[in-house]
Structure formats: C-alpha cells, structure tokens
C-alpha cells in the first residue's frame, strides 16, 4: 500500500523568471503554478495538494501533458524529492525505475555495472550475485558484458539497465516511460518480464501512450499543472483526459498572476467559480466531514467545468429565522417503550414573515452579496436539513432564493426533503437548477408538487472510496458492541441499549459524534455505567472506519455512522432517526435489517445480527458498493447543469 496525503512540492526559482508572466507567447498548456510563497520568495509549485491511496496489486497509470508533474510525482513517491508539505506513506519495498542511466559507470564493464545499478536500486550484494547470470541472460549482451559500457550503443546500454531493473523484488514499482529499450523483439520480451515482475506488486506507470496504459493498468490518475483532475477507473480517467485535451485546444486563455498567491499559467476563464453554502466541514461529526470531502472530490477531480472557490459556514442566517421556525421538540415523537422518531407532519409557518426576514437579510448582508458577485454557481449543501419547517431548513431555503434572485444557478444537493410547506417547495426548490436527494421517499414527496429530483445514496459513500480500511486495535474488541445513539438519544434509550448488550453477554463501547447534546448525556451515563467512551472528533475521516472495524457488531442511530459501518463491513442494528434518512437509505442500498422501533426489539435483533454476522458483514460491504455506485451516476447530471 502506498498513500499520499496533501502533498505539495515547491521549487524555488530566481526572481528574474517572473518576467515569464508577462510574455504573450508562453506555452500555457504546460508547466506548474508560479507565484510567491508566504516567505516572499518566488517558486514553482510542481505538485499541488496531491492525495490518493493505492492498495496492494493496483496498477496506476499517470496521465497528463508534458510538464503536468508525472515524473515529479514519481520522484516524490520514490523519496528522491522531499515534499514541501504533506506525507508519503509506503508499506514494503519501493523500487523506482525512472532513468535507465542512473547507477551506470561508462568506464566499468557490463558485469560491474550490474552490481553498481543493482546497488543503486536497493539490492544487496548477495541478492545481485544470485541474480547476475539471470540478468546477463535477459540482456542478451553475451561477451559484451566483459567490455566497458562506453563501448556500447545506446540500445545496448538500455538493454543492460533494463535487465537489472526487471530483476528487483519490490512491493511497489515506480516506472517512468522507459520500456521501449532495444529492438522490437527485446521490447516484447521486456513487456512480458514487466508483466511478470509487477503481477502481484503495486505499479505506478507514467506514460504518454494511452494504449500501453490500457494494457498494463487498471486505474488512472490525471495530472494537470501539478493537480489531480481525475482519479479512479482507467477508462473514465482517459475519457476525461481526452475531453480536457480537446477543450484546451479550443481555448487557452491568459490569466495574470496575483501577487502573494499561486496563479496558474493555464487559462481558467472557462472554469466556473462555485460558492458552497452550508459548509459543514468544520464540524466534529465525521459524516459531515465526509460529505465535505465528497464535494471536494466532485469539483476537483470529476466536474472539470467548475471548482469550489468560496464557502459559507453551517448555520448561516439560522438565528434570524428561529422565532418563526417549528421548534425541534415538536418534530420528535416520543412514546413509552419506543425509540424516539420523527413526526410525519408539523404545523405551518408564517410565510410572509419568512419572506420579510429574507428580504431584509438579502439587502443588509453585504458579505453575502460580495460572495455572490465573485462566484458563478451556488452549491447548496442540503445535508439532510430541509425537513419539518425547522430553523435550518428555513435559513437554507432563504439563502437559495436569495441566490436565485441574484441571477445564480443553484444546485441543491444531498438533501432530505420532508414536511416542508408546499409554497416553499414551489417558490424555492422548484426553481433550483438541480435537486439531488438521498432517499426515494424525498423524491416521491417532491414529485407531488411537480419537482423532479435525482435520487442517490448520501455523498458520504463517495468520500470513503479511496480511504484505506485497516484493523486498528485500540483494545481487544471481540466481546464488545460499539454503540452510537444519535440526536434522539435520551437516558432511557441509552440504558435500554446498554442493558440489551449486557443481556447478550457482551459489553458496550460508546462512540460519540459530538453534536445535538449527545456528548454531555453520553459522558454522564457512560461514567455511571462504566462504559468506555470515544469521541469522534479525535479522528480524521478515514480513522473512524479503522476504529469501527475492530468491533464485531454495532448499534447505531446515526445515518452517517451507518455508512462508515458498511465501509468497515461491521453488521449493525439501526435505530430510528428524526427523518426517514436511515430507513430509506438502508432500503436504497439493500441492507436487510431495518430500524428497531421498541426497546423490546433490541436484544432479539442484536442476537439475530450476531448469529448471521459473517453473511451480514459481506452484505454491509455490498451495500457500501451499491451506495457508492449510485453516487457515481450523479457526476454526469452535475456536468450537464454546470
């Protein structure tokens, strides 16, 4: 496995190079990003925020124009260049075949150069000695191996260097386009040896030949000016490359550099600037972080016509609408011996008052006006918040209508839409350029008011696709059940869950997401009952998966934690939520266990899940893949709107 996280590489360059910025004939289809760093020095940003993970056996093709950063990326992965910031983590031995002349001495004989290049590539003397005859046979240089390499032709030197390279034992092989060594017959022989060498290893191969990449690789990574523009399925990445190449040939615009910032030499006049409204990325909830990451993936790797340039934080305008919103306690149904759940319908709100508040804010909020003026498109992160005429729903819909009246296209995404006043649906949601919901129930609900919505699983399914799932043993968890109660938890419901786990002969560990007042309640009760408690805010996006994976079972009242559990392959007993997001998502991805409704159902359902754990573990993983696949279908829909 090899993993890069937020890798940046800057090359300091002389001040005089700044003159290039003003030249009219600079080839702006190539190169990195030039600008001033924070210390005032001038630099070339060769790699910009590179993050991806390769699993053992992956074969990755690096794709991109000359100067895109392919060779530089290989050298960073090989450890030849140290990143300016970010990390590179590799398991096992990494071998870099980046230059056929490295490690070669022209005055030494062929046999001596086998030793020299082998040492350069990280082989031990004993290993080289045991492989020398095989390397000699493979090179087909025969008696020439006793002569100085300076007497060789270029093709003969390439044969020798490549023969040594092909006898390295490594778990990861980094290969720059260099397999065309010698004549056609040797080229075919080299290709066959390469296939054998990397059959079980991870390969990263940089090439300008799409045909060769298709023959060798199963994944692709498209680099453009040091940035990742696409990563994943090889055919999709190659198609993106071809589309972007055609687009760049049609229009290459000049973008002047800005003092103090990295300004691209490539034109971006055709790139639409996107304002993300309701940015939940700063919250402690790992699900919210995952959704924020999904938007980043969508608009940096997949949607090539737009990029997120600004964001407005969660709860913006919320306090202004609190006086007219339906209070949260009125949206929750509580009955004795039942888990709390969301009510079907709530009362109406004063729409005239809502409109009056919205208009006043639209006029007085100069910061929002500036944000609209500097962006082309508004992306409204629904985050499951548009339900029951709640205060967040009213604030988000007010922001959406204000954006529409400012002449902006609004994409409403990742929403649960339930029990919203019909006039608001018709006045705001129906006017959005795209409406994306997380449940078939939300889609059906909107259809009765004439609104067409796209339905897929939650965007969190997309954000977790490249994260490495490892078994991180924090404790011996074989006899534990991980529990997370959700926003509807109270002392009675948590006690009932802990009792059921104990009656099953197991122990509880509480996983707190940290919002909705849950943490304080859980901390007091866990201390009273001697239940270990872990706070989710201590973990990055991928780490909760590793934490959860160590447990055989789970009980969860959190929609996004259910997604993490599916990714980790941990069977779980779901609990009800305040909307239909949990029940409907489980149906959408074919997870067979539906939320328990009563306290009496916890123990038998937990026992059922325990008895069928192996089968349900596979179903969990299949459900994750199903959810991820449905999200992948969304990309084309967004492209057509942008």
Steps between C-alpha positions, in 0.01 A plus 500: 500500500618850421320815613552870432327761715492870403839488331632836379836549327642848432821570310658839587594690182681829428302825508588569137272214394206725598544663161345189348163602642469790261613318187224457245636184337561283804370149443222509756390142450803374692680559824410538864385804696726801553460752778634636826515289811416618850866586561498730197724279285401412147428134429358248258230281653566170326249296703195651665310318776540145368306235693420142399541143624603185312427154631735202449476382141362825356644603163479878465562685175616862534347705221556859396672742265873575501579688821184385677708358788506126427874445538516740793226304675691174443814656648309614808355151542851355462638732768730683261315826565380594848153661495478863608202384706283191527595135550586192295446165673607172340486143625771262381785567257457770235708478184526793261589439133515862397820530299686222320833680532496544877750280684702430185875566462611521133856397588390184683416172328149370448537253788632775729205720404260223593639530852502881498145543369372223725643681804352827375157334480526371857608140449749337735830366369388145575175554310685645200747211499219244499329673206796605287480208256123546455555871434777422253283250312208740490716782358616279209833690505713186534877574480437874481444486877877471539555831316472856631149641465642802309549260207124418493243653272211689658275199445748264669530727805121512524482121482747461786338759723155361438614141560623597848182694573277206407656275764411710803269351761272779621147549627468832313658579163521857366564506127555798275440436130813303419395154389578561133855372548669344197340351192144374460582147614667623819216744559252212500725299730531797734123545506449136594760526777337818627161328514655216700690735730200709599233228493462508878656838564362851496604684183503872423574555132541839331448497126371701205373182335137443588514162328790380717329630815181313404700178457678529836287701741158472665488850652583845373608832646481814287741780589466853370737776612596294804140439611287186493211546258373142496578179688343156491365278223751504211250542217329790677832676565616454140167633372536804728853557367384487140212740570725747682762479225240588238370785715851642555572488129187705434565764766820590684458828684745721686455543875727762660678403820387652829758625744535279804302207353572211270346594168470238228670552169212312338180684413200462728256739339283200415503368858195604700554607859274321747377630837431220748219596739462310830859382521498239778865402468606666826256299715619214721255259336707270274201458269489874436872497430448213256231691310725806480775278363255364241433851367875554476538176304209586271619846406876440498520160336180439309318821406753659267296814426478634856686524829401597855669833575302632799278360774244619753501314833227287652220683689537822301182713550358235734448728800304748288228242428478331839198700618278373216638144462342184637687417826705183490309336785181520291660298220576199722255230608564332837296214648562269792701187408563638150807661352445863409435573132400788276138606469325476164386862482539823692318831494538775243714811538429865421617525139457875484724538803752259346508704179535827692798367699657359184469828306649703784796262525549497123534880501705540818739205468781660300729202559252271328455747214877504449513121504229483234676760284824301502347164409308357205317211661353431845526149644256461790599213728165365622673263745163346585385828656194600298220346702217579742516878434795507741719803552786361289258417221361853497847655499626277218194563284534874561862487382396300195230747399735795553756335273237435233385863512866603463500318166696195616438139411439304819582131537322355806680180594510222760168603649229323694183692413206418720200691639583840347222747424388449136532872423868488595552196281342672201660839565855383572578132446319483164717787374832328572702391200550154650339331800679199642351301789624204703182295514233375265245629754632856456481461123140375522409779742626770261336338197153573637586872473638467148870500593730251326783386727796271452533235769826329602648385826666758725814665361692357795510172308718674242740659749604169653586319177876573510556464874701208628312275740739340748444316824617748763490309828439757768374230735399136490159564352386146427242501780390862456219670311562855384200723572412845365161634599433797274327834548184336639681328788389546858602333822221243479583386145874472568438299818275264305774450239772439761271251680430309178872476418572374852219243476658371179819426695689789340633840605433849361740765373339834426606694188394865533462714189484813713198703393135538600581492872590135469854522638409646840220247549716205395798609711292512820326170435813316384684609814208377713485162325875451449466500120811610304435806282685629191444842341486506121664842480831332585501327163554609141252381235654159434594420860145444631477217249812340644367552853161348416652208310641344814150430637294195400164682538349846535180678601460831323252786492724708272443503126860579410646256752293234323687591181834465682390163640412376152842611376661315790288187447357509854138373533279733702160542657358832375291734714236750382592862419314831483438459125471206262872522410607181681212275401497618137877481457505144629234411243687682224822303555326169585607464864244250636474606866254788544496732805361349820202693631460376858743432782382139508631447145863587581612169653343260246617714208852519645503121540377457142777724368757316713391160372522615138808717543714355218219523245402848611861617492511423128159662452635812672783524252265434208269772632790744513592419139137541397480842662830608347390388154180701522697813589732448204197537272450853632814642336354522151187673631706773664714541188191570289388773744837669523 
